[in-house]
Amino acid sequence: MFTQWQLAFWKALTPDLVPDQPVNTASALDAAVLAALGGASNLKSERRVALSRIRVELKDAASIDLHALRQAGVPGVMALAGGVVHLLVGV
């Protein structure tokens, strides 16, 4: 666990020098959340960026169903430019 924190620390300070970690092909998101985001084929990348936040990059951000996300247990959604969405999954 300490090595993950250390890697994240150095990645934040020197993003060009620390390589990105490989992206998992299997999604850690619930099936209902995936469906509300437009399906697994709509995901470009998915990454946990904090204890309570998952950063998802979508191919088509217009296919998000906010009502279905709330029903799936996601209390907050923050949409950013370029198809990037932060899902607030815990407080």
N, C-alpha and C positions, 0 to 999 in steps of 0.2 A: 504494500500500500504506500509506503514511504517513497518508493521509486516512482510511482505514478505522480505523486505530488511534486517530487523533484523535477521530473520531466515536464510537468505542466508549468512549473515556475520558470524553468529555463526557456521553454517555448514562448512564454509571455514576454520575457525579456529580450530574447533573440530569435524571432520567428523565422528568419532566413537561415539560421544555422542548425536548428533542430528539425529533423525530418518529421513529417506528419506520420501518425500511426496508421497502419492499414485499416481500411474500412471493412467492417463485418458485412458479409453478404446476407446473413440472417438478421431480420429485424427484431429488436427487443420490444417493439410496440405491440400493444394489444390489437387483436383483429378488428375490433370495432373502431379503434383510433385510426388504424390503417385505412379502413373503408371510408372514414370521414375525411381523410386526407387525399382521397382520390385513388386509393389502391396502392399496392406495393410497386406497381410499374410506374407510378408517378413520383416515387422517391429518387432523388439523386444521391443524397447522403443523409445520414442520421448519426447524431453524436450527443452524448450527455456532456453538457458544459458546466453543470452545477448539480448539487444534490437535488434541487427542485426544478431543474430546467433541462429540456431536451431540444437541441437545435436540429431542425430538419430543413433540408433544401429540396424544393419541389421543382419538377419540370413545368407544371402548370399550377400556379398559385390560385387561379380562379376556381379550381375544382374543390376547394375546401368547404366543408359543410359545418359551420360553426355550431349549429344546433345539435348535430350528431356528436360533435366533439364534447360538448357539455354533458350530453347524455352518457357518453362513454367514460366520464369521470375526469375530464380535463377542465379544471376550474378557470384557466386563463390561457389566452392565445395572443401572442404578439407577432404580427406580420411585419416583416421588414422588406426592404427593396431586394429585387433580384430573386424572388421566390423563396426567401429564407423566412422560416417561421420558428418561433420559440414557443414550445409547449410548456406551460407551468404545471407540473405534475404533482407537486407536493409543497407543503408550507411548513 
